[in-house]
Amino acid sequence: MNHLQLRTVRQVAEELGLATVTIRTWMAQRKLKYVKLGRSVRIPDSEVRRIIDTGTVPCLERRR
């Protein structure tokens, strides 16, 4: 069974080292997927991983 992990806006902001307002702005701009549960908002762990993966810049090979 695939277990879905959901995080709060605060948890995501802390993990990424960003302000909560940045996370909420990304959500409003639809740059970040989220789940609404009544009045609560949660962000799937897979979406946090996607943000990290798409923002990762690979290193260059060193020439000699």
N, CA, C and O atoms as CSV, one atom per row, in Angstrom:
chain,resi,resn,atom,element,x,y,z
A,1,MET,N,N,0.841,-1.182,0.000
A,1,MET,CA,C,0.000,0.000,0.000
A,1,MET,C,C,0.887,1.246,0.000
A,1,MET,O,O,1.836,1.339,0.779
A,2,ASN,N,N,0.578,2.186,-0.863
A,2,ASN,CA,C,1.332,3.426,-0.962
A,2,ASN,C,C,0.782,4.423,0.054
A,2,ASN,O,O,-0.376,4.830,-0.033
A,3,HIS,N,N,1.617,4.814,1.017
A,3,HIS,CA,C,1.181,5.718,2.080
A,3,HIS,C,C,1.506,7.157,1.713
A,3,HIS,O,O,2.670,7.492,1.490
A,4,LEU,N,N,0.501,8.003,1.649
A,4,LEU,CA,C,0.665,9.401,1.282
A,4,LEU,C,C,1.019,10.212,2.523
A,4,LEU,O,O,0.273,10.220,3.503
A,5,GLN,N,N,2.158,10.892,2.477
A,5,GLN,CA,C,2.579,11.761,3.567
A,5,GLN,C,C,2.183,13.190,3.231
A,5,GLN,O,O,2.510,13.688,2.153
A,6,LEU,N,N,1.490,13.845,4.132
A,6,LEU,CA,C,1.080,15.226,3.934
A,6,LEU,C,C,1.748,16.105,4.988
A,6,LEU,O,O,1.869,15.714,6.149
A,7,ARG,N,N,2.179,17.290,4.574
A,7,ARG,CA,C,2.863,18.215,5.483
A,7,ARG,C,C,2.133,19.548,5.514
A,7,ARG,O,O,1.433,19.922,4.572
A,8,THR,N,N,2.314,20.248,6.617
A,8,THR,CA,C,1.736,21.584,6.728
A,8,THR,C,C,2.614,22.583,5.977
A,8,THR,O,O,3.755,22.284,5.624
A,9,VAL,N,N,2.070,23.762,5.741
A,9,VAL,CA,C,2.827,24.828,5.085
A,9,VAL,C,C,4.066,25.151,5.913
A,9,VAL,O,O,5.151,25.331,5.360
A,10,ARG,N,N,3.918,25.226,7.209
A,10,ARG,CA,C,5.046,25.529,8.097
A,10,ARG,C,C,6.145,24.470,7.993
A,10,ARG,O,O,7.328,24.803,7.928
A,11,GLN,N,N,5.753,23.201,7.977
A,11,GLN,CA,C,6.738,22.120,7.878
A,11,GLN,C,C,7.520,22.207,6.568
A,11,GLN,O,O,8.739,22.032,6.559
A,12,VAL,N,N,6.825,22.475,5.467
A,12,VAL,CA,C,7.483,22.577,4.164
A,12,VAL,C,C,8.420,23.779,4.143
A,12,VAL,O,O,9.549,23.683,3.660
A,13,ALA,N,N,7.958,24.898,4.660
A,13,ALA,CA,C,8.792,26.100,4.695
A,13,ALA,C,C,10.067,25.856,5.508
A,13,ALA,O,O,11.156,26.250,5.091
A,14,GLU,N,N,9.934,25.218,6.647
A,14,GLU,CA,C,11.106,24.926,7.485
A,14,GLU,C,C,12.071,23.979,6.782
A,14,GLU,O,O,13.284,24.183,6.827
A,15,GLU,N,N,11.547,22.957,6.141
A,15,GLU,CA,C,12.404,21.989,5.451
A,15,GLU,C,C,13.174,22.633,4.298
A,15,GLU,O,O,14.344,22.322,4.074
A,16,LEU,N,N,12.513,23.530,3.571
A,16,LEU,CA,C,13.149,24.162,2.420
A,16,LEU,C,C,13.914,25.430,2.793
A,16,LEU,O,O,14.608,26.005,1.954
A,17,GLY,N,N,13.791,25.862,4.036
A,17,GLY,CA,C,14.482,27.074,4.472
A,17,GLY,C,C,13.873,28.327,3.882
A,17,GLY,O,O,14.585,29.286,3.584
A,18,LEU,N,N,12.559,28.328,3.709
A,18,LEU,CA,C,11.841,29.453,3.117
A,18,LEU,C,C,10.805,29.976,4.103
A,18,LEU,O,O,10.494,29.329,5.103
A,19,ALA,N,N,10.282,31.149,3.806
A,19,ALA,CA,C,9.207,31.718,4.614
A,19,ALA,C,C,7.883,31.054,4.248
A,19,ALA,O,O,7.692,30.609,3.117
A,20,THR,N,N,6.980,30.994,5.209
A,20,THR,CA,C,5.666,30.409,4.927
A,20,THR,C,C,4.933,31.207,3.850
A,20,THR,O,O,4.164,30.639,3.074
A,21,VAL,N,N,5.166,32.514,3.797
A,21,VAL,CA,C,4.516,33.333,2.773
A,21,VAL,C,C,4.970,32.919,1.371
A,21,VAL,O,O,4.191,33.007,0.422
A,22,THR,N,N,6.208,32.473,1.230
A,22,THR,CA,C,6.704,31.997,-0.067
A,22,THR,C,C,5.949,30.745,-0.488
A,22,THR,O,O,5.535,30.625,-1.641
A,23,ILE,N,N,5.771,29.823,0.430
A,23,ILE,CA,C,5.045,28.583,0.130
A,23,ILE,C,C,3.599,28.916,-0.243
A,23,ILE,O,O,3.064,28.370,-1.208
A,24,ARG,N,N,2.973,29.805,0.516
A,24,ARG,CA,C,1.585,30.181,0.214
A,24,ARG,C,C,1.475,30.907,-1.131
A,24,ARG,O,O,0.492,30.732,-1.851
A,25,THR,N,N,2.475,31.714,-1.468
A,25,THR,CA,C,2.496,32.399,-2.770
A,25,THR,C,C,2.591,31.381,-3.894
A,25,THR,O,O,1.868,31.480,-4.886
A,26,TRP,N,N,3.485,30.396,-3.747
A,26,TRP,CA,C,3.626,29.344,-4.757
A,26,TRP,C,C,2.312,28.593,-4.920
A,26,TRP,O,O,1.935,28.234,-6.035
A,27,MET,N,N,1.611,28.354,-3.807
A,27,MET,CA,C,0.328,27.661,-3.877
A,27,MET,C,C,-0.693,28.521,-4.637
A,27,MET,O,O,-1.433,28.004,-5.475
A,28,ALA,N,N,-0.735,29.815,-4.353
A,28,ALA,CA,C,-1.675,30.718,-5.020
A,28,ALA,C,C,-1.378,30.825,-6.513
A,28,ALA,O,O,-2.290,30.982,-7.325
A,29,GLN,N,N,-0.095,30.739,-6.871
A,29,GLN,CA,C,0.313,30.803,-8.272
A,29,GLN,C,C,0.245,29.439,-8.958
A,29,GLN,O,O,0.563,29.312,-10.141
A,30,ARG,N,N,-0.171,28.425,-8.206
A,30,ARG,CA,C,-0.273,27.047,-8.685
A,30,ARG,C,C,1.080,26.474,-9.116
A,30,ARG,O,O,1.147,25.640,-10.019
A,31,LYS,N,N,2.149,26.925,-8.470
A,31,LYS,CA,C,3.478,26.365,-8.712
A,31,LYS,C,C,3.712,25.146,-7.826
A,31,LYS,O,O,4.670,24.397,-8.018
A,32,LEU,N,N,2.834,24.961,-6.866
A,32,LEU,CA,C,2.973,23.901,-5.874
A,32,LEU,C,C,1.610,23.247,-5.680
A,32,LEU,O,O,0.624,23.924,-5.387
A,33,LYS,N,N,1.559,21.925,-5.846
A,33,LYS,CA,C,0.300,21.198,-5.631
A,33,LYS,C,C,0.022,21.111,-4.135
A,33,LYS,O,O,0.942,21.023,-3.321
A,34,TYR,N,N,-1.256,21.137,-3.790
A,34,TYR,CA,C,-1.634,21.004,-2.388
A,34,TYR,C,C,-2.990,20.337,-2.279
A,34,TYR,O,O,-3.722,20.211,-3.261
A,35,VAL,N,N,-3.309,19.912,-1.067
A,35,VAL,CA,C,-4.562,19.222,-0.783
A,35,VAL,C,C,-5.327,20.057,0.233
A,35,VAL,O,O,-4.775,20.458,1.258
A,36,LYS,N,N,-6.604,20.320,-0.054
A,36,LYS,CA,C,-7.455,21.033,0.894
A,36,LYS,C,C,-8.291,20.006,1.644
A,36,LYS,O,O,-8.975,19.179,1.041
A,37,LEU,N,N,-8.225,20.074,2.953
A,37,LEU,CA,C,-9.019,19.207,3.814
A,37,LEU,C,C,-9.858,20.119,4.692
A,37,LEU,O,O,-9.429,20.524,5.772
A,38,GLY,N,N,-11.047,20.437,4.225
A,38,GLY,CA,C,-11.856,21.432,4.931
A,38,GLY,C,C,-11.168,22.781,4.816
A,38,GLY,O,O,-10.940,23.276,3.712
A,39,ARG,N,N,-10.836,23.379,5.960
A,39,ARG,CA,C,-10.124,24.656,5.954
A,39,ARG,C,C,-8.618,24.468,6.042
A,39,ARG,O,O,-7.865,25.437,5.944
A,40,SER,N,N,-8.181,23.257,6.221
A,40,SER,CA,C,-6.752,22.960,6.328
A,40,SER,C,C,-6.143,22.734,4.949
A,40,SER,O,O,-6.809,22.269,4.024
A,41,VAL,N,N,-4.865,23.073,4.835
A,41,VAL,CA,C,-4.128,22.873,3.592
A,41,VAL,C,C,-2.916,22.006,3.908
A,41,VAL,O,O,-2.206,22.252,4.883
A,42,ARG,N,N,-2.686,20.995,3.084
A,42,ARG,CA,C,-1.533,20.114,3.258
A,42,ARG,C,C,-0.835,19.946,1.919
A,42,ARG,O,O,-1.456,20.017,0.859
A,43,ILE,N,N,0.479,19.721,1.992
A,43,ILE,CA,C,1.290,19.551,0.792
A,43,ILE,C,C,1.853,18.134,0.799
A,43,ILE,O,O,2.473,17.716,1.777
A,44,PRO,N,N,1.642,17.394,-0.285
A,44,PRO,CA,C,2.161,16.028,-0.346
A,44,PRO,C,C,3.696,16.006,-0.329
A,44,PRO,O,O,4.351,16.879,-0.897
A,45,ASP,N,N,4.239,15.006,0.325
A,45,ASP,CA,C,5.683,14.822,0.388
A,45,ASP,C,C,6.277,14.703,-1.014
A,45,ASP,O,O,7.390,15.170,-1.259
A,46,SER,N,N,5.548,14.088,-1.925
A,46,SER,CA,C,6.033,13.932,-3.302
A,46,SER,C,C,6.207,15.292,-3.983
A,46,SER,O,O,7.074,15.448,-4.843
A,47,GLU,N,N,5.399,16.261,-3.607
A,47,GLU,CA,C,5.500,17.596,-4.185
A,47,GLU,C,C,6.735,18.325,-3.646
A,47,GLU,O,O,7.395,19.064,-4.377
A,48,VAL,N,N,7.035,18.115,-2.382
A,48,VAL,CA,C,8.257,18.688,-1.797
A,48,VAL,C,C,9.473,18.103,-2.508
A,48,VAL,O,O,10.409,18.832,-2.836
A,49,ARG,N,N,9.466,16.801,-2.748
A,49,ARG,CA,C,10.566,16.141,-3.460
A,49,ARG,C,C,10.695,16.699,-4.879
A,49,ARG,O,O,11.809,16.905,-5.360
A,50,ARG,N,N,9.563,16.945,-5.554
A,50,ARG,CA,C,9.590,17.500,-6.903
A,50,ARG,C,C,10.239,18.885,-6.919
A,50,ARG,O,O,11.059,19.181,-7.789
A,51,ILE,N,N,9.877,19.718,-5.970
A,51,ILE,CA,C,10.450,21.068,-5.880
A,51,ILE,C,C,11.961,20.989,-5.696
A,51,ILE,O,O,12.705,21.736,-6.332
A,52,ILE,N,N,12.413,20.097,-4.837
A,52,ILE,CA,C,13.853,19.928,-4.606
A,52,ILE,C,C,14.535,19.419,-5.872
A,52,ILE,O,O,15.582,19.932,-6.268
A,53,ASP,N,N,13.939,18.408,-6.505
A,53,ASP,CA,C,14.543,17.816,-7.705
A,53,ASP,C,C,14.616,18.797,-8.871
A,53,ASP,O,O,15.627,18.853,-9.571
A,54,THR,N,N,13.554,19.569,-9.084
A,54,THR,CA,C,13.556,20.504,-10.213
A,54,THR,C,C,14.454,21.711,-9.961
A,54,THR,O,O,14.887,22.369,-10.907
A,55,GLY,N,N,14.735,22.005,-8.700
A,55,GLY,CA,C,15.593,23.139,-8.380
A,55,GLY,C,C,17.052,22.774,-8.199
A,55,GLY,O,O,17.890,23.649,-7.978
A,56,THR,N,N,17.366,21.484,-8.290
A,56,THR,CA,C,18.738,21.036,-8.085
A,56,THR,C,C,19.556,21.282,-9.346
A,56,THR,O,O,19.183,20.854,-10.439
A,57,VAL,N,N,20.674,21.975,-9.177
A,57,VAL,CA,C,21.586,22.275,-10.284
A,57,VAL,C,C,22.755,21.301,-10.186
A,57,VAL,O,O,23.440,21.262,-9.164
A,58,PRO,N,N,22.992,20.510,-11.241
A,58,PRO,CA,C,24.084,19.537,-11.173
A,58,PRO,C,C,25.457,20.232,-11.204
A,58,PRO,O,O,25.614,21.318,-11.761
A,59,CYS,N,N,26.422,19.580,-10.598
A,59,CYS,CA,C,27.761,20.145,-10.596
A,59,CYS,C,C,28.441,19.876,-11.951
A,59,CYS,O,O,28.073,18.952,-12.677
A,60,LEU,N,N,29.424,20.695,-12.261
A,60,LEU,CA,C,30.178,20.514,-13.488
A,60,LEU,C,C,31.372,19.604,-13.210
A,60,LEU,O,O,31.943,19.611,-12.119
A,61,GLU,N,N,31.729,18.830,-14.213
A,61,GLU,CA,C,32.916,17.995,-14.059
A,61,GLU,C,C,34.132,18.895,-14.117
A,61,GLU,O,O,34.183,19.844,-14.899
A,62,ARG,N,N,35.083,18.597,-13.304
A,62,ARG,CA,C,36.287,19.399,-13.229
A,62,ARG,C,C,37.258,19.004,-14.344
A,62,ARG,O,O,37.552,17.826,-14.547
A,63,ARG,N,N,37.741,20.007,-15.051
A,63,ARG,CA,C,38.723,19.741,-16.109
A,63,ARG,C,C,40.113,19.847,-15.548
A,63,ARG,O,O,40.368,20.619,-14.623
A,64,ARG,N,N,41.014,19.070,-16.109
A,64,ARG,CA,C,42.415,19.118,-15.645
A,64,ARG,C,C,43.312,19.582,-16.717
A,64,ARG,O,O,44.521,19.684,-16.509
